[in-house]
Structures are given as C-alpha cells and as structure tokens.
Amino acid sequence: MAAARSPQGTTGTGGSRGHSRTGGPRPVGGAVRSVGRALHRPFTGTARGIRRVTHAHGAGESGLGKLIELHAVNGAGDVMITVALASTVFFSVPTDEARGRVALYLAITMAPFTLLAPVIGPLLDRLPHGRRAAMAGAMSARALLALLLSGAVVTGSLELYPAALGVLVASKAYGVVRSAVVPRLLPPGFSLVKANSRVTLGGLLATGVAAPVGAGLQVLGPRWPLYGAFVIFAAGTFLSFSLPHKVDSAKGEGKALLAADEEHLRGPRPKAGRRPGLRTVGTAVTHALAVNAAQRCLSGFLTFFLAFLLREHPLAGQNAAVSLGIVGVAAGAGNALGTAVGAWLRSRAPELIIVTVVAAVLGTAVTSAVFFSAFFVAVLAAMAGFAQALSKLSLDALIQRDVPEQVRTSAFARSETLLQMAWVVGGAVGIALPLNGVLGLAVAAAIVAAGWLTTVRGLLASARHGAASRPRVV
C-alpha cells in the first residue's frame, strides 16, 4: 500500500491523480491545449466580431446578415480572379501591346455577354422558389471555371476567353438574384438604400482584405490566386444554402407600387394578360438607370484611360506601379465611403441622392480638367467611386420599390446588362483616346454632363411626386 502511494506508483497506468502532480502527460497536454486556444482565439474572436457587425440592428433575425456574409465571400472570390486576369492581360506586356490585348479581351468577352445577359432575367424569373440554388449554382460555376482558368493563364490558350466570359455571366447572375433577394430580408426600420449599402459594404471590405492576399499568391505563380478563388467559391456554394428558407418562398410577394401621384401610380397600364415591364412603373427607374449608365461609362473610361496614362506618364515623383496604386486606392476609398454613407442615410428619396452626388462628381470632373494635376486625378477617382456607389444603391432601391415582383429579376438583369455595356463603351473610349491628361478629363466631364443634364429634371419631378404620395412602399 505504501508502494501504491509512492511517486513511482503515481506514474503507473492507473494513477490518474499522479498525472497532474508529477509533470507527466496532463501538464504537457494542458500546455498544448492552452497554446491551441491562444492561436485559435484571434480567428474565433475575429469571426465573432464580424458576426456581431453583420447581424446588428435586426439583420441577424431577418437573415440579411447571412446575405452580407455571402456577398463578402463573393467579393473575395471575384477579386482573386481579377488579380490573376489583370496580371495576364495587362501587366505582362508593354503598353502598346497591352492596349491591343485589353481591347481584344473586351471584344471577345463582352460581345457574347450582350447576347447572353438578356436571357438571365427571364430565366431567373422562373426560379422564385430556387433563389438559394441559383446563388449556389453561380458560386459553383465560378469555382470550376477558376480551375479551368488556372491552366489557361499559364499556357495562354484560347480557353482563357470563354472561361472569363463564363465567370462574368455567373457573377452577373449571382448579382441579379442577390438584388432581388434583399427586399425579402429587410429588417424592421431599414430602407432599401441602407440594406443594399450594408450588403455592398460587406463585399467591399472582403475585397480589400482579399486583394493583397491575391497579390501575394500571384507572387507564387499565376495559378495560385485562381486556386484561392476555387476554395472561396466552393465555400460560397455551401453558404448559399444557409440563407433563410423565406428567400425561396413567394408567400406575401406582390407588386411594388411606384411612389408617384395617383394618376401615374403605375405608369401606362399593361394590357390584360401581358406581363408588366419597366415602362409600367413610371420614369424614376428609367431616369436613374440612364444617369447610372453615364456613371458606369465614366468608371470604365477612367479605369482604362488612367491605367495606360499612368503607365506612360506616372504621377509626379512616383513610378507607374505607385501611381496606379494611389489612384486605385483613392477610387476604392471613395467607393467604400459612398457605400458607408448609403448605410448611414435615412433618406427615402433615392432620386435626390442620385441628383446630388452626380452633380458633385460633375463639378469635380470639370475642375480636374481645368486644373489638371496629380492631386485632382486622385480626387476625381475618389469622387467617381463615391458617386457610383451611392447612385447604384439608389437605383437598386428604386427597382426594388417600383418594379412589380414578377418582373423585378428581369429588371435587375436588364439594368446590369446596360450598365456593363456602358462600362465597356467607356473603357473602349479610354483605350482609343490619346494619352493626354487634360483631354482625357475633359472627356470624363462630358460623359458625366451628358447623363446628368438629361435626367435631372425627371428625377426631381419624380422625387416631388413621391413625396406627395402616401403610403410609400419601401
């Protein structure tokens, strides 16, 4: 018995108490667990912090928080593919050759997109009970296409172009369904502009985190950002099904009313038996779409014009890479700020938001053209990003508010198609224009003026009519 209580006995196979007293396995295991908890805590703590933010103010209960997280995954995956393609198409060759390759890329991918995109809306209109599956399908398609692109970026094969087109179509299909889902997940007291802002801001923050990660993976090789995209989109496929079941339910869905006077409440009435279209909801949506097209055209123009201009003529005292980085950060910061302001605004008049921010970017563009300098180039990039973000959020809110539910998905698909085409037109002008800074910013001002001056009267009239009508459907 004495031997059983001796130190030797405590180290026997049955002496559980001895493990905690003699420096045996229990202290070692406890230390390992403590180290594991210490290493695990930053990740779990970060995840809990993100969950608290995305699920705040009723977003967790309504399901909007889940959609914010899914959109963050979408943004991270898209930026990985963008890093890989930009390195292949733009940065790997001299400026003159890059202009030709970028123009070829736009022509090959965008020409078929103009034919395929109009099909997206009517097809998704037939899936009101399968929205989660549609999002999951868009995610899984991009995961598989990322693997296909991983071979094409190394070999330079023609597979690059159809795979890039597939990624574009799948990305737009996801965006259309996501926009149509937001009204079904609206928390109490949220305006549509605020809800859209929350979702978009989640995507922007994820993009900001994933971009340097993608750049680091690019250093390892052109395949690695695409492998990262595969993992992210695969996770997004499963995350799509975590959205609430009411996303797939048509219960309670009806036609959204136009906030206008009673005489023009729905615009021209469609004939019996015909599906309502964009013309049946008045002018607010069409005017907002036109001015957003001008903003997107400006974005495409600045993207390509400044990219090639700064490669040849960097900002004062900087090299080309730093110059592009400064302008890119300014545009991204402006976009994020615009989205954050949208989340803060409580205004229920999206028309007024569009008129105000586009007037601001028009003034900035004119000033930048007159006083061309590195500072004004960065300011214009930031202001264009800010205005584009708020204008797009307001357009989404108008479509969600004014377009009948049964054609709302088609409306988003058509608007996305028009905006994408406007971006391509602006990019084509930016590629073809001589690399003269003053001339380029004068063209930028003209693009904004064309969109704003032709729509401002209609948007203000729509806002006045909407303010006079009650109740307003939001």
C-alpha positions as CSV (number, residue, x, y, z in Angstrom):
1,M,0.0,0.0,0.0
2,A,2.9,2.3,0.7
3,A,4.3,1.5,-2.6
4,A,1.0,2.3,-4.2
5,R,1.2,5.8,-2.7
6,S,4.8,6.3,-3.7
7,P,5.9,8.6,-6.5
8,Q,6.7,5.5,-8.6
9,G,3.1,4.3,-8.1
10,T,1.7,7.6,-9.2
11,T,3.2,7.2,-12.6
12,G,1.6,3.9,-13.2
13,T,-1.0,3.3,-15.9
14,G,-3.9,3.6,-13.4
15,G,-2.8,6.6,-11.4
16,S,-4.9,9.5,-12.8
17,R,-4.1,11.8,-9.9
18,G,-0.4,11.4,-10.5
19,H,-0.6,12.9,-14.0
20,S,-1.4,16.3,-12.6
21,R,1.3,16.3,-9.8
22,T,4.4,15.0,-11.4
23,G,4.9,16.8,-14.7
24,G,3.5,13.9,-16.6
25,P,1.2,13.9,-19.6
26,R,-1.5,16.1,-18.1
27,P,0.7,19.3,-17.7
28,V,2.0,18.8,-21.2
29,G,-1.5,18.2,-22.7
30,G,-2.8,21.3,-20.8
31,A,0.0,23.4,-22.2
32,V,-0.7,22.2,-25.7
33,R,-4.4,23.0,-25.2
34,S,-3.5,26.4,-23.9
35,V,-1.3,27.2,-26.9
36,G,-4.0,25.9,-29.2
37,R,-6.6,28.2,-27.5
38,A,-4.2,31.1,-27.8
39,L,-3.6,30.5,-31.5
40,H,-7.3,29.8,-32.1
41,R,-8.6,32.9,-30.2
42,P,-7.7,35.6,-32.8
43,F,-9.6,33.7,-35.5
44,T,-12.6,32.9,-33.4
45,G,-12.6,36.3,-31.9
46,T,-12.5,37.9,-35.3
47,A,-15.2,35.7,-36.6
48,R,-17.4,36.6,-33.6
49,G,-16.7,40.3,-34.2
50,I,-17.6,40.0,-37.8
51,R,-20.8,38.2,-37.0
52,R,-21.8,40.8,-34.4
53,V,-21.4,43.6,-37.0
54,T,-23.2,41.8,-39.9
55,H,-26.0,40.7,-37.7
56,A,-26.6,44.0,-35.9
57,H,-29.8,46.0,-35.8
58,G,-32.1,43.1,-36.6
59,A,-30.0,41.9,-39.6
60,G,-29.4,38.6,-37.9
61,E,-33.0,37.9,-37.2
62,S,-34.2,38.9,-40.7
63,G,-31.5,36.9,-42.5
64,L,-29.8,39.9,-44.0
65,G,-26.6,39.2,-42.0
66,K,-26.3,35.8,-43.8
67,L,-26.6,37.6,-47.2
68,I,-23.9,40.1,-46.2
69,E,-21.5,37.3,-45.3
70,L,-22.3,35.5,-48.6
71,H,-21.7,38.7,-50.6
72,A,-18.4,39.1,-48.8
73,V,-17.4,35.7,-50.0
74,N,-18.5,36.6,-53.5
75,G,-16.4,39.8,-53.5
76,A,-13.3,37.9,-52.2
77,G,-13.6,35.3,-54.9
78,D,-14.1,37.8,-57.7
79,V,-11.0,39.9,-56.7
80,M,-8.9,36.7,-56.8
81,I,-9.9,36.1,-60.4
82,T,-9.4,39.8,-61.2
83,V,-5.8,39.8,-59.9
84,A,-5.0,36.7,-62.0
85,L,-6.5,38.1,-65.2
86,A,-5.1,41.6,-64.8
87,S,-1.6,40.2,-64.4
88,T,-2.0,38.1,-67.5
89,V,-3.7,40.6,-69.8
90,F,-2.4,44.0,-68.7
91,F,0.8,44.0,-66.7
92,S,2.7,41.3,-68.5
93,V,3.3,43.2,-71.8
94,P,4.4,46.7,-72.9
95,T,1.8,49.5,-73.0
96,D,1.1,49.5,-76.8
97,E,0.7,45.7,-76.8
98,A,-1.4,45.8,-73.6
99,R,-3.9,48.2,-75.2
100,G,-4.5,45.8,-78.0
101,R,-4.8,42.8,-75.7
102,V,-7.2,44.6,-73.4
103,A,-9.3,45.7,-76.4
104,L,-9.4,42.1,-77.7
105,Y,-10.3,40.8,-74.3
106,L,-13.2,43.3,-74.0
107,A,-14.4,42.4,-77.5
108,I,-14.3,38.7,-77.1
109,T,-15.9,38.6,-73.6
110,M,-18.4,41.4,-73.9
111,A,-19.9,40.7,-77.4
112,P,-21.3,37.3,-76.4
113,F,-22.3,38.8,-73.0
114,T,-24.6,41.2,-74.7
115,L,-26.4,38.2,-76.2
116,L,-26.5,36.0,-73.1
117,A,-27.3,38.7,-70.5
118,P,-30.9,39.4,-71.6
119,V,-31.6,35.7,-71.1
120,I,-30.5,35.8,-67.4
121,G,-33.5,37.8,-66.2
122,P,-36.4,35.8,-67.7
123,L,-34.7,32.6,-66.8
124,L,-34.3,33.6,-63.1
125,D,-37.9,35.0,-63.1
126,R,-38.9,31.3,-63.4
127,L,-37.0,30.4,-60.3
128,P,-38.7,32.4,-57.5
129,H,-38.6,29.2,-55.4
130,G,-35.0,28.4,-56.2
131,R,-33.1,31.5,-55.4
132,R,-30.7,29.9,-53.0
133,A,-30.0,27.2,-55.5
134,A,-29.4,29.8,-58.2
135,M,-26.8,31.6,-56.0
136,A,-25.2,28.3,-55.2
137,G,-25.1,27.4,-58.9
138,A,-23.4,30.7,-59.7
139,M,-20.8,30.1,-57.0
140,S,-20.0,26.5,-58.0
141,A,-19.8,27.5,-61.7
142,R,-17.1,30.1,-60.9
143,A,-15.3,27.6,-58.7
144,L,-15.0,25.2,-61.7
145,L,-14.1,28.0,-64.1
146,A,-11.4,29.2,-61.8
147,L,-9.8,25.8,-62.1
148,L,-10.1,26.0,-65.9
149,L,-8.5,29.4,-65.9
150,S,-5.6,28.2,-63.8
151,G,-4.3,26.3,-66.7
152,A,-5.2,28.9,-69.3
153,V,-3.3,31.7,-67.6
154,V,-0.1,29.7,-67.7
155,T,-0.4,28.4,-71.3
156,G,-2.1,31.5,-72.7
157,S,-4.5,29.2,-74.5
158,L,-7.8,30.4,-76.0
159,E,-9.6,28.7,-73.1
160,L,-9.0,32.0,-71.2
161,Y,-11.6,33.9,-73.1
162,P,-14.7,31.6,-72.9
163,A,-13.8,30.8,-69.2
164,A,-13.6,34.5,-68.4
165,L,-16.9,35.0,-70.2
166,G,-18.4,32.3,-68.1
167,V,-17.1,33.9,-64.9
168,L,-18.7,37.2,-66.0
169,V,-22.1,35.7,-66.7
170,A,-22.1,33.7,-63.5
171,S,-21.1,36.8,-61.5
172,K,-23.9,38.8,-63.0
173,A,-26.4,36.0,-62.4
174,Y,-25.5,36.0,-58.8
175,G,-25.7,39.8,-58.6
176,V,-29.2,39.8,-60.1
177,V,-30.5,37.2,-57.7
178,R,-28.9,38.9,-54.7
179,S,-30.5,42.2,-55.6
180,A,-33.9,40.5,-55.9
181,V,-33.5,38.8,-52.5
182,V,-32.7,41.9,-50.5
183,P,-36.4,43.1,-50.1
184,R,-37.3,39.7,-48.6
185,L,-34.6,40.0,-45.9
186,L,-35.3,43.6,-45.0
187,P,-35.0,44.2,-41.2
188,P,-37.7,46.4,-39.5
189,G,-36.9,50.1,-39.9
190,F,-34.4,49.6,-42.7
191,S,-34.7,51.5,-46.0
192,L,-33.7,49.7,-49.2
193,V,-30.8,52.0,-49.7
194,K,-29.5,51.2,-46.2
195,A,-29.9,47.4,-46.7
196,N,-28.2,47.5,-50.1
197,S,-25.4,49.6,-48.6
198,R,-24.8,47.0,-45.8
199,V,-24.6,44.2,-48.3
200,T,-22.3,46.1,-50.7
201,L,-20.1,47.3,-47.8
202,G,-19.5,43.7,-46.8
203,G,-18.4,42.9,-50.3
204,L,-16.0,45.9,-50.4
205,L,-14.4,45.1,-47.1
206,A,-13.8,41.5,-48.2
207,T,-12.4,42.7,-51.5
208,G,-10.0,45.0,-49.6
209,V,-8.8,42.0,-47.5
210,A,-8.6,39.6,-50.4
211,A,-6.8,41.9,-52.9
212,P,-3.4,41.9,-51.1
213,V,-3.8,38.1,-50.4
214,G,-4.4,37.6,-54.1
215,A,-1.3,39.7,-54.9
216,G,0.8,37.6,-52.5
217,L,-0.5,34.4,-54.1
218,Q,0.3,35.9,-57.5
219,V,4.0,36.1,-56.5
220,L,4.0,32.3,-56.0
221,G,2.6,31.9,-59.5
222,P,-0.3,32.9,-61.8
223,R,-2.2,29.8,-60.8
224,W,-2.4,30.4,-57.1
225,P,-4.9,33.3,-57.0
226,L,-7.2,31.1,-59.1
227,Y,-6.8,28.2,-56.6
228,G,-7.7,30.6,-53.9
229,A,-10.8,31.6,-55.9
230,F,-11.8,28.0,-56.2
231,V,-11.7,27.5,-52.4
232,I,-13.6,30.7,-51.8
233,F,-16.4,30.0,-54.3
234,A,-16.7,26.4,-53.1
235,A,-17.3,27.7,-49.6
236,G,-19.8,30.2,-51.0
237,T,-21.7,27.3,-52.7
238,F,-22.5,25.8,-49.3
239,L,-23.0,29.2,-47.6
240,S,-25.8,30.0,-50.1
241,F,-28.0,27.3,-48.6
242,S,-27.6,28.9,-45.1
243,L,-29.9,31.7,-46.2
244,P,-33.3,31.6,-44.6
245,H,-36.0,29.5,-46.4
246,K,-38.1,32.5,-47.0
247,V,-35.7,33.5,-49.7
248,D,-37.2,30.7,-51.7
249,S,-40.8,31.4,-50.7
250,A,-43.1,33.5,-52.7
251,K,-45.5,33.9,-49.8
252,G,-46.6,37.6,-49.4
253,E,-45.0,38.7,-52.6
254,G,-46.9,41.3,-54.6
255,K,-46.4,44.2,-56.9
256,A,-44.3,47.1,-55.5
257,L,-46.1,50.4,-56.1
258,L,-44.5,53.4,-57.7
259,A,-44.1,56.4,-55.3
260,A,-45.8,58.9,-57.7
261,D,-49.1,60.7,-57.9
262,E,-52.3,58.7,-58.2
263,E,-52.7,59.4,-61.9
264,H,-49.3,58.0,-62.8
265,L,-49.1,55.5,-59.9
266,R,-48.1,52.6,-62.2
267,G,-47.5,54.5,-65.4
268,P,-49.2,53.1,-68.5
269,R,-51.3,50.1,-67.6
270,P,-50.3,46.8,-69.4
271,K,-53.0,45.1,-71.4
272,A,-54.8,42.2,-69.7
273,G,-52.8,39.0,-69.8
274,R,-49.5,40.7,-70.5
275,R,-46.6,40.8,-68.1
276,P,-45.8,44.3,-66.8
277,G,-42.5,45.8,-67.8
278,L,-40.2,48.7,-66.9
279,R,-42.5,51.1,-68.8
280,T,-45.3,50.3,-66.4
281,V,-43.6,51.9,-63.4
282,G,-43.1,55.5,-64.4
283,T,-40.0,57.4,-65.1
284,A,-38.0,57.2,-61.9
285,V,-36.3,53.9,-62.7
286,T,-35.5,54.8,-66.3
287,H,-34.0,58.2,-65.4
288,A,-32.0,56.6,-62.6
289,L,-30.8,53.9,-65.0
290,A,-29.7,56.5,-67.6
291,V,-27.7,58.5,-65.1
292,N,-26.1,55.3,-63.6
293,A,-25.1,54.3,-67.2
294,A,-23.3,57.6,-67.5
295,Q,-21.6,56.9,-64.2
296,R,-20.6,53.4,-65.2
297,C,-19.3,54.7,-68.6
298,L,-17.2,57.2,-66.6
299,S,-15.9,54.3,-64.5
300,G,-14.8,52.3,-67.5
301,F,-13.3,55.3,-69.1
302,L,-11.2,56.3,-66.1
303,T,-10.2,52.7,-65.4
304,F,-8.5,52.2,-68.8
305,F,-7.5,55.8,-69.7
306,L,-5.8,56.3,-66.3
307,A,-4.2,52.9,-66.3
308,F,-2.5,53.5,-69.7
309,L,-1.8,57.2,-69.0
310,L,-0.1,56.5,-65.6
311,R,2.0,53.7,-67.1
312,E,3.4,56.2,-69.6
313,H,3.3,59.3,-67.5
314,P,3.3,58.5,-63.8
315,L,2.3,60.9,-61.1
316,A,5.0,63.4,-60.1
317,G,7.8,61.8,-58.3
318,Q,6.3,58.3,-58.5
319,N,6.8,55.2,-60.6
320,A,4.0,53.7,-62.7
321,A,3.1,51.0,-60.1
322,V,2.8,53.5,-57.2
323,S,0.8,55.9,-59.4
324,L,-1.7,53.2,-60.3
325,G,-1.8,52.2,-56.7
326,I,-2.6,55.7,-55.5
327,V,-5.4,56.2,-57.9
328,G,-6.8,52.7,-57.3
329,V,-6.8,53.3,-53.5
330,A,-8.5,56.6,-54.0
331,A,-11.2,55.1,-56.1
332,G,-11.7,52.2,-53.7
333,A,-11.8,54.5,-50.7
334,G,-14.4,56.7,-52.5
335,N,-16.5,53.6,-53.3
336,A,-16.3,52.4,-49.7
337,L,-17.2,55.8,-48.3
338,G,-20.2,56.1,-50.7
339,T,-21.4,52.7,-49.6
340,A,-20.9,53.6,-45.9
341,V,-22.8,56.9,-46.4
342,G,-25.6,54.9,-48.0
343,A,-25.8,52.7,-44.9
344,W,-26.0,55.8,-42.7
345,L,-28.5,57.8,-44.8
346,R,-32.1,57.6,-43.7
347,S,-33.5,59.4,-46.8
348,R,-36.3,57.6,-48.6
349,A,-35.9,59.6,-51.7
350,P,-33.2,57.8,-53.8
351,E,-33.8,60.3,-56.7
352,L,-32.5,63.2,-54.6
353,I,-29.4,61.2,-53.7
354,I,-28.6,60.5,-57.3
355,V,-29.1,64.1,-58.4
356,T,-26.9,65.4,-55.6
357,V,-23.9,63.0,-55.9
358,V,-23.8,63.2,-59.7
359,A,-23.8,67.0,-59.5
360,A,-20.8,66.7,-57.2
361,V,-18.8,64.4,-59.5
362,L,-19.6,66.7,-62.5
363,G,-18.2,69.7,-60.6
364,T,-15.1,67.6,-59.7
365,A,-14.6,66.4,-63.2
366,V,-14.8,70.0,-64.7
367,T,-12.4,71.3,-62.0
368,S,-9.9,68.4,-62.6
369,A,-10.0,69.1,-66.4
370,V,-9.2,72.8,-65.9
371,F,-6.6,72.3,-63.2
372,F,-5.1,69.0,-64.2
373,S,-2.6,67.7,-61.7
374,A,-1.8,64.5,-59.8
375,F,-3.9,65.7,-56.8
376,F,-7.0,66.3,-58.9
377,V,-6.6,63.0,-60.7
378,A,-6.8,61.2,-57.3
379,V,-9.7,63.4,-56.2
380,L,-11.7,62.7,-59.3
381,A,-11.1,58.9,-58.9
382,A,-12.3,59.1,-55.3
383,M,-15.3,61.2,-56.2
384,A,-16.3,59.0,-59.1
385,G,-16.1,55.9,-56.8
386,F,-18.2,57.7,-54.2
387,A,-20.9,58.8,-56.7
388,Q,-21.1,55.5,-58.5
389,A,-21.6,53.6,-55.2
390,L,-24.4,55.9,-54.0
391,S,-26.1,56.1,-57.4
392,K,-26.1,52.3,-57.8
393,L,-27.5,51.8,-54.4
394,S,-30.3,54.3,-55.1
395,L,-31.0,52.6,-58.5
396,D,-31.4,49.3,-56.8
397,A,-33.7,50.8,-54.2
398,L,-35.9,52.3,-56.9
399,I,-36.1,49.0,-58.8
400,Q,-36.9,47.1,-55.6
401,R,-39.5,49.8,-54.7
402,D,-41.2,50.4,-58.0
403,V,-40.9,47.3,-60.3
404,P,-43.5,44.6,-59.9
405,E,-42.2,41.5,-58.2
406,Q,-42.9,39.2,-61.1
407,V,-40.5,41.1,-63.4
408,R,-38.1,42.5,-60.8
409,T,-35.4,39.9,-61.5
410,S,-35.6,40.7,-65.2
411,A,-35.4,44.4,-64.4
412,F,-32.2,43.8,-62.5
413,A,-30.8,41.7,-65.3
414,R,-31.5,44.3,-67.9
415,S,-30.1,47.1,-65.8
416,E,-27.0,45.1,-65.1
417,T,-26.6,44.4,-68.8
418,L,-27.0,48.1,-69.7
419,L,-24.5,49.2,-67.0
420,Q,-22.0,46.6,-68.1
421,M,-22.2,47.7,-71.7
422,A,-21.9,51.4,-70.6
423,W,-18.7,50.4,-68.8
424,V,-17.3,48.7,-71.9
425,V,-18.1,51.7,-74.1
426,G,-16.3,54.0,-71.6
427,G,-13.4,51.6,-71.5
428,A,-13.2,51.5,-75.3
429,V,-13.1,55.3,-75.4
430,G,-10.4,55.3,-72.8
431,I,-8.3,52.8,-74.7
432,A,-8.6,54.7,-78.0
433,L,-8.1,58.2,-76.7
434,P,-4.6,59.8,-77.0
435,L,-2.8,59.8,-73.7
436,N,-3.3,63.5,-72.9
437,G,-4.4,64.2,-69.3
438,V,-6.3,67.4,-69.9
439,L,-8.1,66.0,-72.9
440,G,-9.0,62.8,-71.0
441,L,-10.5,64.6,-68.0
442,A,-12.4,66.9,-70.3
443,V,-14.0,63.8,-72.0
444,A,-14.7,62.5,-68.5
445,A,-16.6,65.7,-67.6
446,A,-18.6,65.5,-70.9
447,I,-19.7,61.9,-70.1
448,V,-21.0,62.9,-66.6
449,A,-22.7,66.0,-68.0
450,A,-24.5,64.0,-70.7
451,G,-26.0,61.7,-68.1
452,W,-26.8,64.3,-65.5
453,L,-28.3,67.1,-67.6
454,T,-30.7,64.8,-69.5
455,T,-32.1,63.2,-66.3
456,V,-32.0,65.8,-63.5
457,R,-35.4,67.3,-64.3
458,G,-37.2,64.0,-64.5
459,L,-35.6,62.7,-61.2
460,L,-36.5,65.9,-59.3
461,A,-40.1,65.6,-60.6
462,S,-40.3,62.0,-59.6
463,A,-39.0,62.9,-56.1
464,R,-41.6,65.6,-55.7
465,H,-44.4,63.3,-56.8
466,G,-43.2,60.6,-54.5
467,A,-43.0,63.0,-51.5
468,A,-46.6,63.9,-52.1
469,S,-48.0,60.4,-52.3
470,R,-48.7,58.2,-49.2
471,P,-48.2,55.5,-48.3
472,R,-44.8,54.9,-49.8
473,V,-43.8,51.3,-50.4
474,V,-40.2,50.7,-49.4
